[in-house]
Amino acid sequence: MPGITREEVAHLARLARLELKGEELDHFAGQLDDIIGAVARVSEVADQDVPPTSHPLPLTNVMRADEVRPSLTPEQALSGAPAQEQQRFKVPQILGED
Amino acid sequence: MTVTDLVSYEDALASYDPVMGLEVHVELGTKTKMFCGCSTELKQDANSQTCPVCLGLPGALPVVNEIGVESAIKIGLALNCEIAEWCRFARKNYFYPDMPKNFQTSQYDEPIAYNGYLDVQLEDGEIFRVQIERAHMEEDTGKSTHVGGATGRIHGASHSLLDYNRAGIPLIEIVTKPIEGAGARAPEVAKAYVAELRELIKALGVSEARMEMGQMRCDVNLSLRPNGTETFGTRSETKNVNSLRSVERAARFEIQRHAAVLSSGGTIVQETRHFHEEDGSTTAGRIKDNAEDYRYFPEPDLVPVAPAREWVEELRKGLPELPRLRRARLKEEWGVSEHDMQSILNAGAVDLIVATTDAGAPSDQARKWWMGELARNANETGRGLDELPITPVQVARVAELVTSGDLNDKLARQVIEGVLAGEGDPDTVVEKRGLKVVSDEGALSTAVDEAIAANAAIADKIRGGKVAAAGALVGAVMKATRGQADAARVRELILEKLGVEG
Protein backbone atom coordinates (compact mmCIF):
# COMPACT_ATOMS: atom_id res chain seq x y z
CA MET A 1 0.00 0.00 0.00
CA PRO A 2 1.67 3.21 -1.13
CA GLY A 3 1.05 6.22 0.98
CA ILE A 4 2.53 9.21 2.67
CA THR A 5 3.47 9.67 6.27
CA ARG A 6 2.92 12.66 8.48
CA GLU A 7 6.71 13.17 8.59
CA GLU A 8 6.92 13.23 4.81
CA VAL A 9 4.15 15.81 4.65
CA ALA A 10 6.00 17.94 7.19
CA HIS A 11 9.19 17.64 5.12
CA LEU A 12 7.41 18.62 1.91
CA ALA A 13 5.75 21.54 3.67
CA ARG A 14 9.18 22.77 4.73
CA LEU A 15 10.54 22.44 1.18
CA ALA A 16 7.50 24.35 -0.10
CA ARG A 17 7.99 26.99 2.62
CA LEU A 18 4.52 26.31 4.02
CA GLU A 19 3.96 26.71 7.72
CA LEU A 20 1.55 23.98 8.81
CA LYS A 21 0.16 23.49 12.31
CA GLY A 22 0.02 20.05 13.91
CA GLU A 23 -3.65 19.48 13.17
CA GLU A 24 -3.14 20.65 9.58
CA LEU A 25 -0.39 18.10 9.14
CA ASP A 26 -2.74 15.37 10.34
CA HIS A 27 -5.49 16.64 8.09
CA PHE A 28 -3.36 16.94 4.93
CA ALA A 29 -1.50 13.70 5.56
CA GLY A 30 -4.84 11.89 5.51
CA GLN A 31 -6.06 13.68 2.41
CA LEU A 32 -2.80 13.27 0.49
CA ASP A 33 -2.69 9.61 1.44
CA ASP A 34 -6.16 9.14 -0.08
CA ILE A 35 -5.13 10.94 -3.26
CA ILE A 36 -1.91 8.97 -3.66
CA GLY A 37 -3.87 5.76 -3.08
CA ALA A 38 -6.33 6.70 -5.79
CA VAL A 39 -3.64 7.61 -8.28
CA ALA A 40 -1.70 4.46 -7.46
CA ARG A 41 -4.56 2.42 -8.90
CA VAL A 42 -3.44 3.61 -12.34
CA SER A 43 -0.26 1.54 -11.98
CA GLU A 44 -2.42 -1.51 -11.27
CA VAL A 45 -4.09 -1.31 -14.68
CA ALA A 46 -1.06 -0.06 -16.62
CA ASP A 47 0.89 -3.07 -17.81
CA GLN A 48 4.58 -3.24 -18.79
CA ASP A 49 3.69 -2.27 -22.37
CA VAL A 50 2.24 1.08 -21.33
CA PRO A 51 5.07 3.60 -21.00
CA PRO A 52 4.83 6.24 -18.30
CA THR A 53 3.60 9.48 -19.76
CA SER A 54 4.35 13.06 -18.80
CA HIS A 55 2.42 14.73 -21.57
CA PRO A 56 -1.10 14.04 -22.81
CA LEU A 57 -0.26 14.51 -26.49
CA PRO A 58 1.95 12.10 -28.46
CA LEU A 59 4.26 14.88 -29.62
CA THR A 60 8.05 15.11 -29.73
CA ASN A 61 10.55 17.65 -31.05
CA VAL A 62 8.48 20.79 -30.92
CA MET A 63 11.21 23.33 -31.45
CA ARG A 64 11.58 26.99 -32.18
CA ALA A 65 13.95 28.67 -34.65
CA ASP A 66 16.67 30.68 -32.90
CA GLU A 67 15.20 34.05 -33.82
CA VAL A 68 14.92 36.99 -31.47
CA ARG A 69 11.41 38.15 -30.64
CA PRO A 70 10.58 41.39 -28.89
CA SER A 71 10.89 41.31 -25.10
CA LEU A 72 8.82 43.21 -22.60
CA THR A 73 10.07 46.66 -21.72
CA PRO A 74 11.73 46.87 -18.28
CA GLU A 75 8.68 48.87 -17.12
CA GLN A 76 6.33 46.11 -18.25
CA ALA A 77 8.55 43.41 -16.76
CA LEU A 78 8.62 45.18 -13.40
CA SER A 79 4.96 46.21 -13.42
CA GLY A 80 3.94 43.30 -11.22
CA ALA A 81 6.86 43.53 -8.82
CA PRO A 82 5.93 44.39 -5.22
CA ALA A 83 9.15 46.36 -4.93
CA GLN A 84 11.83 47.56 -7.29
CA GLU A 85 15.09 49.49 -7.21
CA GLN A 86 17.53 50.44 -9.98
CA GLN A 87 15.28 48.83 -12.58
CA ARG A 88 15.61 45.55 -10.76
CA PHE A 89 13.30 43.32 -8.77
CA LYS A 90 13.84 44.05 -5.10
CA VAL A 91 13.63 41.02 -2.84
CA PRO A 92 13.98 40.66 0.92
CA GLN A 93 17.18 39.50 2.55
CA ILE A 94 18.18 36.04 1.37
CA LEU A 95 19.03 33.75 4.28
CA GLY A 96 19.93 30.40 2.76
CA GLU A 97 22.97 30.76 0.59
CA ASP A 98 23.30 28.92 -2.69
CA MET B 1 37.34 34.09 10.22
CA THR B 2 39.21 30.99 11.18
CA VAL B 3 42.46 30.12 9.54
CA THR B 4 42.23 26.91 7.60
CA ASP B 5 44.83 24.32 8.53
CA LEU B 6 46.68 22.85 5.61
CA VAL B 7 49.29 20.17 5.28
CA SER B 8 51.93 20.41 2.58
CA TYR B 9 50.89 19.11 -0.80
CA GLU B 10 53.59 16.43 -0.73
CA ASP B 11 52.52 15.19 2.71
CA ALA B 12 48.88 15.09 1.62
CA LEU B 13 49.74 12.94 -1.39
CA ALA B 14 51.99 10.67 0.67
CA SER B 15 48.94 9.49 2.60
CA TYR B 16 45.92 10.15 0.42
CA ASP B 17 44.63 9.58 -3.08
CA PRO B 18 42.44 12.35 -4.56
CA VAL B 19 39.24 11.62 -6.49
CA MET B 20 37.67 14.47 -8.44
CA GLY B 21 34.44 15.17 -10.22
CA LEU B 22 34.19 18.22 -12.44
CA GLU B 23 30.97 19.93 -13.42
CA VAL B 24 31.28 22.52 -16.15
CA HIS B 25 28.50 24.84 -17.20
CA VAL B 26 28.73 26.32 -20.68
CA GLU B 27 26.55 29.21 -21.77
CA LEU B 28 25.63 28.62 -25.39
CA GLY B 29 26.12 31.36 -27.95
CA THR B 30 22.57 31.18 -29.29
CA LYS B 31 20.84 34.40 -30.27
CA THR B 32 17.87 33.66 -28.03
CA LYS B 33 17.17 32.02 -24.70
CA MET B 34 16.56 28.29 -24.28
CA PHE B 35 12.78 28.42 -24.02
CA CYS B 36 11.76 31.84 -25.33
CA GLY B 37 12.71 34.34 -28.02
CA CYS B 38 14.34 36.91 -25.71
CA SER B 39 17.77 38.06 -26.85
CA THR B 40 20.86 36.74 -25.06
CA GLU B 41 23.00 39.78 -25.77
CA LEU B 42 25.21 40.64 -22.81
CA LYS B 43 25.55 43.93 -20.97
CA GLN B 44 22.11 45.27 -21.81
CA ASP B 45 19.87 47.37 -19.61
CA ALA B 46 18.63 45.47 -16.55
CA ASN B 47 15.43 43.50 -17.17
CA SER B 48 15.22 44.63 -20.78
CA GLN B 49 15.41 41.07 -22.13
CA THR B 50 12.60 39.25 -20.39
CA CYS B 51 9.15 37.98 -21.32
CA PRO B 52 6.31 36.09 -19.67
CA VAL B 53 8.13 32.77 -20.27
CA CYS B 54 11.45 33.61 -18.61
CA LEU B 55 9.71 35.60 -15.89
CA GLY B 56 7.57 32.56 -15.13
CA LEU B 57 4.28 34.42 -15.46
CA PRO B 58 1.16 32.27 -15.23
CA GLY B 59 0.06 30.64 -18.47
CA ALA B 60 3.29 31.27 -20.36
CA LEU B 61 4.41 28.31 -22.48
CA PRO B 62 8.08 27.54 -23.15
CA VAL B 63 9.27 26.15 -26.51
CA VAL B 64 12.79 24.77 -26.82
CA ASN B 65 15.39 26.50 -28.98
CA GLU B 66 16.39 24.30 -31.93
CA ILE B 67 20.00 25.53 -31.91
CA GLY B 68 20.16 24.86 -28.18
CA VAL B 69 19.34 21.20 -28.80
CA GLU B 70 21.65 21.01 -31.79
CA SER B 71 24.54 22.49 -29.77
CA ALA B 72 23.93 19.99 -26.97
CA ILE B 73 24.09 17.11 -29.45
CA LYS B 74 27.29 18.49 -31.01
CA ILE B 75 28.92 18.77 -27.60
CA GLY B 76 27.77 15.25 -26.75
CA LEU B 77 29.17 13.83 -29.97
CA ALA B 78 32.48 15.66 -29.61
CA LEU B 79 32.74 14.13 -26.12
CA ASN B 80 32.22 10.67 -27.59
CA CYS B 81 28.85 10.35 -25.85
CA GLU B 82 25.80 8.37 -26.79
CA ILE B 83 22.92 10.62 -27.80
CA ALA B 84 19.55 9.84 -26.24
CA GLU B 85 16.91 8.62 -28.67
CA TRP B 86 14.28 10.18 -26.45
CA CYS B 87 14.64 12.44 -23.45
CA ARG B 88 12.72 14.97 -21.44
CA PHE B 89 13.20 18.16 -19.51
CA ALA B 90 12.54 18.20 -15.79
CA ARG B 91 11.74 20.84 -13.23
CA LYS B 92 14.34 21.28 -10.51
CA ASN B 93 12.39 22.92 -7.71
CA TYR B 94 14.03 25.28 -5.27
CA PHE B 95 13.30 28.57 -3.60
CA TYR B 96 15.79 31.22 -4.50
CA PRO B 97 15.02 34.49 -6.22
CA ASP B 98 17.52 33.97 -9.06
CA MET B 99 14.81 31.97 -10.83
CA PRO B 100 11.44 33.73 -10.91
CA LYS B 101 9.68 30.45 -11.73
CA ASN B 102 10.87 28.86 -8.46
CA PHE B 103 12.28 26.06 -10.53
CA GLN B 104 15.00 25.66 -13.10
CA THR B 105 14.16 23.79 -16.27
CA SER B 106 16.84 21.14 -16.52
CA GLN B 107 17.21 17.47 -17.32
CA TYR B 108 17.25 14.86 -14.60
CA ASP B 109 17.49 11.13 -15.30
CA GLU B 110 17.26 11.49 -19.08
CA PRO B 111 20.22 13.64 -20.22
CA ILE B 112 20.54 14.22 -23.95
CA ALA B 113 24.12 12.88 -23.96
CA TYR B 114 25.81 10.32 -21.71
CA ASN B 115 28.76 7.92 -21.39
CA GLY B 116 31.58 9.63 -23.17
CA TYR B 117 35.18 10.66 -22.64
CA LEU B 118 37.63 13.42 -23.42
CA ASP B 119 41.34 12.78 -23.85
CA VAL B 120 43.41 15.60 -22.46
CA GLN B 121 47.11 16.23 -22.83
CA LEU B 122 49.20 17.09 -19.79
CA GLU B 123 52.22 19.40 -19.85
CA ASP B 124 54.67 16.55 -20.42
CA GLY B 125 52.65 15.18 -23.33
CA GLU B 126 50.98 12.37 -21.38
CA ILE B 127 47.38 11.70 -22.47
CA PHE B 128 44.84 11.32 -19.65
CA ARG B 129 41.35 10.06 -20.46
CA VAL B 130 38.58 11.77 -18.50
CA GLN B 131 35.33 9.81 -18.53
CA ILE B 132 32.15 11.80 -19.10
CA GLU B 133 29.03 10.89 -17.17
CA ARG B 134 26.59 13.13 -18.99
CA ALA B 135 25.90 16.42 -20.72
CA HIS B 136 22.45 17.89 -20.27
CA MET B 137 20.47 20.95 -21.27
CA GLU B 138 19.27 23.56 -18.82
CA GLU B 139 18.97 27.31 -18.40
CA ASP B 140 20.96 29.99 -16.63
CA THR B 141 19.65 31.95 -13.65
CA GLY B 142 19.22 35.68 -13.14
CA LYS B 143 21.88 37.92 -11.69
CA SER B 144 21.61 38.99 -8.04
CA THR B 145 23.15 42.10 -6.53
CA HIS B 146 23.27 42.07 -2.75
CA VAL B 147 22.78 45.47 -1.17
CA GLY B 148 23.71 46.72 2.27
CA GLY B 149 26.45 44.23 3.12
CA ALA B 150 30.01 45.41 3.55
CA THR B 151 31.47 43.70 0.49
CA GLY B 152 28.50 43.13 -1.78
CA ARG B 153 28.31 39.63 -0.36
CA ILE B 154 25.10 38.01 0.68
CA HIS B 155 26.07 38.03 4.37
CA GLY B 156 24.89 41.18 6.04
CA ALA B 157 22.92 42.31 3.01
CA SER B 158 19.63 44.03 3.76
CA HIS B 159 18.04 43.09 0.46
CA SER B 160 18.91 41.90 -3.02
CA LEU B 161 18.20 43.16 -6.53
CA LEU B 162 17.45 40.88 -9.44
CA ASP B 163 18.11 41.29 -13.14
CA TYR B 164 16.53 38.49 -15.14
CA ASN B 165 18.22 39.17 -18.49
CA ARG B 166 20.39 36.11 -17.94
CA ALA B 167 17.55 33.91 -16.67
CA GLY B 168 16.80 31.39 -19.39
CA ILE B 169 20.04 31.65 -21.39
CA PRO B 170 20.86 28.11 -22.61
CA LEU B 171 23.35 26.18 -20.52
CA ILE B 172 24.90 22.81 -21.11
CA GLU B 173 26.14 21.12 -17.95
CA ILE B 174 28.91 18.62 -18.55
CA VAL B 175 29.63 16.20 -15.72
CA THR B 176 32.60 13.86 -15.48
CA LYS B 177 32.61 10.46 -13.88
CA PRO B 178 34.84 10.29 -10.81
CA ILE B 179 38.38 11.01 -11.99
CA GLU B 180 40.61 8.44 -10.34
CA GLY B 181 44.25 7.55 -10.73
CA ALA B 182 45.56 11.06 -11.33
CA GLY B 183 47.36 11.09 -7.97
CA ALA B 184 49.55 14.13 -7.46
CA ARG B 185 48.63 15.33 -10.93
CA ALA B 186 44.92 15.72 -10.09
CA PRO B 187 45.03 19.54 -10.09
CA GLU B 188 46.90 19.51 -13.39
CA VAL B 189 44.39 17.05 -14.87
CA ALA B 190 41.52 19.29 -13.73
CA LYS B 191 43.06 22.31 -15.40
CA ALA B 192 43.95 20.42 -18.59
CA TYR B 193 40.43 19.00 -18.79
CA VAL B 194 38.75 22.39 -18.49
CA ALA B 195 41.24 23.89 -20.96
CA GLU B 196 40.63 21.12 -23.49
CA LEU B 197 36.87 21.34 -23.01
CA ARG B 198 37.03 25.07 -23.63
CA GLU B 199 39.01 24.56 -26.85
CA LEU B 200 36.51 21.92 -27.94
CA ILE B 201 33.50 24.15 -27.26
CA LYS B 202 35.13 26.96 -29.21
CA ALA B 203 36.03 24.66 -32.11
CA LEU B 204 32.42 23.48 -32.25
CA GLY B 205 31.34 27.10 -32.54
CA VAL B 206 28.60 26.65 -29.93
CA SER B 207 29.98 29.21 -27.46
CA GLU B 208 32.92 31.57 -27.10
CA ALA B 209 33.47 29.91 -23.72
CA ARG B 210 35.06 33.00 -22.17
CA MET B 211 35.59 32.03 -18.55
CA GLU B 212 36.27 35.60 -17.48
CA MET B 213 32.80 36.52 -18.72
CA GLY B 214 31.12 33.61 -16.99
CA GLN B 215 30.34 31.84 -20.24
CA MET B 216 32.06 28.79 -18.83
CA ARG B 217 32.11 27.98 -15.10
CA CYS B 218 33.48 25.03 -13.22
CA ASP B 219 32.53 23.32 -9.96
CA VAL B 220 35.27 21.16 -8.48
CA ASN B 221 34.18 18.16 -6.43
CA LEU B 222 37.01 16.61 -4.51
CA SER B 223 37.51 13.90 -1.94
CA LEU B 224 40.45 11.99 -0.53
CA ARG B 225 40.77 8.33 0.36
CA PRO B 226 43.71 6.72 2.12
CA ASN B 227 46.24 5.42 -0.41
CA GLY B 228 45.51 1.86 -1.39
CA THR B 229 41.80 1.98 -0.53
CA GLU B 230 38.85 1.93 -2.90
CA THR B 231 35.94 3.61 -1.12
CA PHE B 232 35.50 7.29 -1.91
CA GLY B 233 35.80 9.75 0.94
CA THR B 234 33.31 12.54 1.65
CA ARG B 235 33.51 15.25 -0.98
CA SER B 236 33.41 19.01 -0.95
CA GLU B 237 32.11 20.98 -3.90
CA THR B 238 33.93 24.22 -4.69
CA LYS B 239 31.52 26.32 -6.74
CA ASN B 240 32.13 28.76 -9.58
CA VAL B 241 35.83 28.40 -10.14
CA ASN B 242 36.19 30.63 -13.13
CA SER B 243 39.64 30.50 -14.61
CA LEU B 244 41.96 27.69 -15.63
CA ARG B 245 44.51 28.70 -13.04
CA SER B 246 41.82 28.79 -10.35
CA VAL B 247 40.66 25.26 -11.20
CA GLU B 248 44.17 24.00 -10.52
CA ARG B 249 44.55 26.07 -7.36
CA ALA B 250 41.15 25.08 -5.97
CA ALA B 251 41.88 21.37 -6.41
CA ARG B 252 45.30 21.78 -4.82
CA PHE B 253 43.94 23.74 -1.88
CA GLU B 254 41.18 21.24 -1.22
CA ILE B 255 43.65 18.33 -1.29
CA GLN B 256 45.75 20.08 1.35
CA ARG B 257 42.72 21.06 3.44
CA HIS B 258 41.08 17.63 3.34
CA ALA B 259 44.37 15.98 4.25
CA ALA B 260 44.78 18.29 7.24
CA VAL B 261 41.28 17.50 8.50
CA LEU B 262 41.55 13.76 7.91
CA SER B 263 45.06 13.32 9.30
CA SER B 264 44.11 15.08 12.52
CA GLY B 265 41.26 12.60 12.97
CA GLY B 266 38.50 14.92 11.80
CA THR B 267 35.78 14.31 9.25
CA ILE B 268 35.04 16.21 6.05
CA VAL B 269 31.65 17.86 5.98
CA GLN B 270 29.77 17.50 2.71
CA GLU B 271 29.28 21.11 1.75
CA THR B 272 29.66 23.63 -1.01
CA ARG B 273 32.68 25.91 -0.77
CA HIS B 274 33.51 29.31 -2.18
CA PHE B 275 36.78 29.88 -3.99
CA HIS B 276 38.74 33.07 -3.31
CA GLU B 277 40.72 34.35 -6.24
CA GLU B 278 43.01 36.55 -4.07
CA ASP B 279 44.75 33.78 -2.16
CA GLY B 280 43.50 30.57 -3.79
CA SER B 281 41.70 29.43 -0.65
CA THR B 282 38.17 28.12 -0.19
CA THR B 283 35.70 28.78 2.61
CA ALA B 284 32.62 26.91 3.72
CA GLY B 285 29.29 27.64 2.08
CA ARG B 286 26.10 25.72 2.40
CA ILE B 287 25.89 22.28 4.03
CA LYS B 288 24.70 19.91 1.37
CA ASP B 289 22.43 17.02 2.26
CA ASN B 290 23.08 13.89 0.33
CA ALA B 291 19.44 13.57 -0.65
CA GLU B 292 18.93 17.16 -1.59
CA ASP B 293 15.26 17.44 -2.25
CA TYR B 294 14.79 19.22 -5.55
CA ARG B 295 11.61 17.21 -6.24
CA TYR B 296 12.47 16.79 -9.91
CA PHE B 297 9.56 15.88 -12.12
CA PRO B 298 9.08 15.83 -15.91
CA GLU B 299 8.34 19.30 -17.26
CA PRO B 300 4.71 19.08 -18.46
CA ASP B 301 4.95 22.23 -20.61
CA LEU B 302 7.66 20.85 -22.89
CA VAL B 303 7.36 17.79 -25.09
CA PRO B 304 10.13 15.18 -25.22
CA VAL B 305 13.17 15.68 -27.43
CA ALA B 306 13.76 12.69 -29.71
CA PRO B 307 16.65 13.54 -32.05
CA ALA B 308 16.31 11.62 -35.32
CA ARG B 309 19.30 9.37 -35.94
CA GLU B 310 19.79 10.93 -39.39
CA TRP B 311 20.12 14.35 -37.75
CA VAL B 312 22.61 13.03 -35.19
CA GLU B 313 24.70 11.38 -37.92
CA GLU B 314 24.61 14.53 -40.00
CA LEU B 315 25.90 16.52 -37.02
CA ARG B 316 28.57 13.89 -36.39
CA LYS B 317 29.82 14.28 -39.97
CA GLY B 318 30.07 18.03 -39.49
CA LEU B 319 32.25 17.83 -36.35
CA PRO B 320 35.50 19.79 -36.61
CA GLU B 321 38.94 18.26 -36.14
CA LEU B 322 39.46 17.74 -32.40
CA PRO B 323 41.54 20.59 -30.94
CA ARG B 324 44.16 18.25 -29.49
CA LEU B 325 44.70 16.52 -32.85
CA ARG B 326 44.64 19.82 -34.69
CA ARG B 327 47.32 21.18 -32.35
CA ALA B 328 49.44 18.07 -32.94
CA ARG B 329 49.10 18.58 -36.72
CA LEU B 330 49.93 22.29 -36.54
CA LYS B 331 52.89 21.64 -34.25
CA GLU B 332 54.22 19.30 -36.94
CA GLU B 333 53.49 21.72 -39.79
CA TRP B 334 55.01 24.68 -37.99
CA GLY B 335 57.95 22.68 -36.71
CA VAL B 336 57.71 23.97 -33.14
CA SER B 337 58.39 22.29 -29.81
CA GLU B 338 55.71 20.98 -27.44
CA HIS B 339 56.59 23.83 -25.11
CA ASP B 340 56.22 26.50 -27.81
CA MET B 341 52.92 25.02 -28.91
CA GLN B 342 51.70 25.17 -25.30
CA SER B 343 52.71 28.83 -25.10
CA ILE B 344 50.87 29.56 -28.35
CA LEU B 345 47.79 27.82 -26.98
CA ASN B 346 47.98 29.63 -23.64
CA ALA B 347 48.28 32.95 -25.45
CA GLY B 348 45.12 32.16 -27.41
CA ALA B 349 47.10 32.54 -30.62
CA VAL B 350 46.46 29.24 -32.45
CA ASP B 351 43.52 30.41 -34.56
CA LEU B 352 45.08 33.81 -35.20
CA ILE B 353 48.29 32.27 -36.49
CA VAL B 354 46.33 29.85 -38.67
CA ALA B 355 44.26 32.73 -40.08
CA THR B 356 47.47 34.68 -40.75
CA THR B 357 49.07 31.80 -42.62
CA ASP B 358 45.79 31.28 -44.49
CA ALA B 359 46.15 34.91 -45.56
CA GLY B 360 49.48 34.07 -47.13
CA ALA B 361 52.11 34.62 -44.42
CA PRO B 362 54.84 32.06 -43.74
CA SER B 363 54.07 30.37 -40.41
CA ASP B 364 57.31 31.51 -38.76
CA GLN B 365 56.48 35.13 -39.56
CA ALA B 366 52.90 34.71 -38.33
CA ARG B 367 54.12 33.16 -35.09
CA LYS B 368 56.82 35.74 -34.61
CA TRP B 369 54.44 38.70 -34.77
CA TRP B 370 51.56 37.22 -32.77
CA MET B 371 53.78 35.76 -30.07
CA GLY B 372 56.19 38.72 -30.01
CA GLU B 373 55.17 42.29 -30.66
CA LEU B 374 51.42 41.64 -30.50
CA ALA B 375 51.49 39.42 -27.40
CA ARG B 376 53.53 42.09 -25.66
CA ASN B 377 51.03 44.78 -26.61
CA ALA B 378 48.09 42.62 -25.52
CA ASN B 379 49.82 42.01 -22.21
CA GLU B 380 50.57 45.65 -21.60
CA THR B 381 47.07 46.79 -22.46
CA GLY B 382 45.34 43.95 -20.62
CA ARG B 383 43.57 42.65 -23.70
CA GLY B 384 43.26 39.26 -25.31
CA LEU B 385 45.18 38.83 -28.57
CA ASP B 386 41.89 38.54 -30.44
CA GLU B 387 40.78 41.86 -29.00
CA LEU B 388 43.66 43.79 -30.55
CA PRO B 389 42.58 46.14 -33.35
CA ILE B 390 44.62 44.30 -35.96
CA THR B 391 43.46 41.45 -38.18
CA PRO B 392 45.32 38.33 -39.33
CA VAL B 393 45.07 39.68 -42.89
CA GLN B 394 46.86 42.87 -41.80
CA VAL B 395 49.57 40.89 -40.00
CA ALA B 396 49.98 38.79 -43.15
CA ARG B 397 50.42 41.99 -45.16
CA VAL B 398 53.17 43.17 -42.81
CA ALA B 399 54.88 39.80 -43.19
CA GLU B 400 54.59 40.12 -46.96
CA LEU B 401 56.21 43.57 -46.90
CA VAL B 402 59.09 42.16 -44.84
CA THR B 403 59.55 39.21 -47.19
CA SER B 404 59.59 41.47 -50.22
CA GLY B 405 62.22 43.66 -48.61
CA ASP B 406 59.99 46.73 -48.45
CA LEU B 407 60.18 46.67 -44.67
CA ASN B 408 62.79 45.43 -42.24
CA ASP B 409 61.82 44.18 -38.78
CA LYS B 410 62.32 47.49 -37.12
CA LEU B 411 60.06 49.27 -39.59
CA ALA B 412 57.54 46.43 -39.47
CA ARG B 413 57.21 46.95 -35.74
CA GLN B 414 56.43 50.60 -36.37
CA VAL B 415 53.84 49.63 -38.96
CA ILE B 416 52.16 47.31 -36.46
CA GLU B 417 52.28 50.04 -33.86
CA GLY B 418 50.53 52.33 -36.35
CA VAL B 419 47.82 49.79 -37.15
CA LEU B 420 47.21 49.24 -33.43
CA ALA B 421 46.98 53.00 -32.94
CA GLY B 422 44.20 53.12 -35.49
CA GLU B 423 46.18 54.81 -38.24
CA GLY B 424 44.81 52.48 -40.91
CA ASP B 425 45.89 49.29 -42.63
CA PRO B 426 49.61 48.46 -43.04
CA ASP B 427 49.98 50.09 -46.47
CA THR B 428 48.36 53.28 -45.22
CA VAL B 429 50.67 53.38 -42.20
CA VAL B 430 53.74 52.82 -44.42
CA GLU B 431 52.57 55.67 -46.64
CA LYS B 432 51.64 58.09 -43.85
CA ARG B 433 54.71 57.48 -41.72
CA GLY B 434 57.04 57.19 -44.70
CA LEU B 435 58.39 53.85 -43.52
CA LYS B 436 59.66 52.27 -46.72
CA VAL B 437 63.10 50.72 -46.67
CA VAL B 438 65.52 52.93 -48.59
CA SER B 439 65.98 50.84 -51.70
CA ASP B 440 67.24 53.68 -53.84
CA GLU B 441 70.67 52.25 -54.62
CA GLY B 442 72.08 55.67 -55.37
CA ALA B 443 71.13 57.04 -51.95
CA LEU B 444 72.31 53.90 -50.22
CA SER B 445 75.57 53.92 -52.09
CA THR B 446 76.20 57.50 -51.02
CA ALA B 447 75.39 56.67 -47.42
CA VAL B 448 77.79 53.74 -47.52
CA ASP B 449 80.55 55.86 -49.04
CA GLU B 450 80.06 58.44 -46.31
CA ALA B 451 80.18 55.80 -43.58
CA ILE B 452 83.42 54.36 -45.00
CA ALA B 453 84.96 57.81 -45.22
CA ALA B 454 83.97 58.66 -41.66
CA ASN B 455 85.29 55.38 -40.25
CA ALA B 456 88.57 54.89 -42.08
CA ALA B 457 90.14 52.76 -39.34
CA ILE B 458 87.28 50.29 -39.35
CA ALA B 459 87.26 50.22 -43.14
CA ASP B 460 90.94 49.29 -43.09
CA LYS B 461 90.31 46.44 -40.70
CA ILE B 462 87.65 45.09 -43.02
CA ARG B 463 89.97 45.41 -46.00
CA GLY B 464 92.48 43.46 -43.95
CA GLY B 465 90.01 40.57 -43.68
CA LYS B 466 88.14 41.35 -40.46
CA VAL B 467 84.73 40.93 -42.03
CA ALA B 468 83.01 40.92 -38.65
CA ALA B 469 83.90 44.59 -38.23
CA ALA B 470 81.44 45.39 -41.03
CA GLY B 471 78.68 45.41 -38.39
CA ALA B 472 79.88 48.77 -37.11
CA LEU B 473 79.62 50.30 -40.56
CA VAL B 474 76.20 48.76 -41.15
CA GLY B 475 75.13 50.38 -37.88
CA ALA B 476 76.42 53.74 -39.04
CA VAL B 477 74.52 53.48 -42.31
CA MET B 478 71.33 52.39 -40.54
CA LYS B 479 71.68 55.35 -38.23
CA ALA B 480 72.18 57.72 -41.12
CA THR B 481 69.08 56.36 -42.89
CA ARG B 482 67.05 56.37 -39.65
CA GLY B 483 66.64 52.62 -39.80
CA GLN B 484 65.05 52.66 -43.18
CA ALA B 485 67.69 50.71 -45.04
CA ASP B 486 67.79 47.00 -45.75
CA ALA B 487 70.61 45.95 -43.45
CA ALA B 488 71.55 42.91 -45.52
CA ARG B 489 71.91 44.98 -48.66
CA VAL B 490 73.98 47.59 -46.79
CA ARG B 491 76.39 44.90 -45.68
CA GLU B 492 76.72 43.63 -49.24
CA LEU B 493 77.49 47.12 -50.52
CA ILE B 494 80.11 47.75 -47.84
CA LEU B 495 81.95 44.51 -48.56
CA GLU B 496 81.66 45.13 -52.30
CA LYS B 497 83.11 48.61 -52.05
CA LEU B 498 85.96 47.42 -49.82
CA GLY B 499 86.70 44.55 -52.16
CA VAL B 500 86.13 41.80 -49.62
CA GLU B 501 84.25 38.53 -50.05
CA GLY B 502 81.25 38.20 -47.68
Interface residues (C-beta under 8 A of the other chain):
Chain A: H11 L12 L15 R17 S54 H55 L57 L59 T60 N61 V62 M63 R64 A65 D66 E67 V68 R69 S71 L72 T73 P74 A77 L78 G80 E85 Q86 Q87 R88 F89 K90 V91 P92 Q93 I94 G96 E97 D98
Chain B: T30 K31 T32 C36 G37 C38 S39 D45 A46 N47 S48 Q49 T50 C51 P52 L55 L57 V63 V64 N65 E66 I67 G68 V69 W86 R88 N93 Y94 F95 Y96 P97 D98 P100 S144 T145 H146 V147 I154 H155 A157 S158 H159 S160 L161 L162 D163 Y164 G285 R286 D293 R295 F297 P298 E299 P300 L302 V303 P304 V305 A306 P307
